Amino acid sequence: MFSHMEGTLIVAGLIAAGVIVAAFAAEGRGQRVIRILLGVEERRPVREHLFDELDRPEASLDVVDKLGRPQTRELHVSAR
């Protein structure tokens, strides 16, 4: 029964694999892997900067306050 659909399923599988590869290449890490494979970018060791300190903003609870306020704007309507 599925022998009639075999060709269609193979083509659909190849298209799906192509879409997955294209989506991976469009993502940031995928772009880096593609550049490394093509020789455009050199490979950097990850362990070198693994435990570096990061600059982070000071912790505050203002985010909760900002999210709790409704965001409204005034609309100016001309009376014609």
C-alpha positions in Angstrom: 0.0 0.0 0.0 2.8 2.4 0.9 4.8 1.4 -2.2 2.9 3.9 -4.2 3.8 6.7 -1.8 7.5 5.8 -1.5 8.7 8.4 -4.0 6.6 11.1 -2.5 7.8 10.3 1.0 11.4 10.3 -0.1 11.0 13.7 -1.7 9.1 15.1 1.4 11.9 13.8 3.6 14.6 15.4 1.6 12.7 18.7 1.6 12.2 18.5 5.3 15.9 17.8 5.8 16.8 20.8 3.7 14.5 23.0 5.7 16.1 21.8 8.9 19.6 22.5 7.6 18.5 26.0 6.4 17.0 26.8 9.8 20.1 25.6 11.6 22.3 27.7 9.2 20.1 30.8 9.8 20.5 30.5 13.6 23.5 32.2 15.3 25.3 29.0 16.3 24.6 27.4 13.0 26.1 30.4 11.2 29.2 29.9 13.2 29.5 26.2 12.5 29.0 26.9 8.8 31.7 29.6 8.8 34.1 27.2 10.6 33.4 24.5 8.1 34.0 26.8 5.2 37.2 28.2 6.7 35.9 31.8 6.9 36.2 31.9 10.7 38.8 30.2 12.9 37.9 28.0 15.7 38.4 29.5 19.2 38.9 27.4 22.3 35.8 27.7 24.5 37.6 26.9 27.8 39.7 30.0 27.5 36.8 32.3 28.5 34.6 29.8 30.2 34.9 31.3 33.7 35.3 35.0 32.8 33.3 37.5 34.8 30.4 39.2 33.1 29.2 42.7 33.5 25.7 42.6 34.7 23.3 45.4 35.6 22.4 45.9 39.3 19.5 43.9 40.6 16.4 45.8 41.2 12.7 45.1 41.5 11.7 47.9 39.2 10.8 45.4 36.5 7.9 44.2 38.5 6.7 47.7 39.0 7.0 48.5 35.3 5.1 45.4 34.2 2.3 46.1 36.7 1.5 49.5 35.2 -0.8 49.7 32.2 0.8 51.3 29.2 -1.6 53.9 27.9 -1.3 56.7 25.4 -3.5 59.6 24.6 -5.0 59.8 21.2 -5.6 63.2 19.6 -8.7 63.1 17.5 -9.7 66.1 15.4 -13.4 67.0 15.5 -14.4 67.3 11.9 
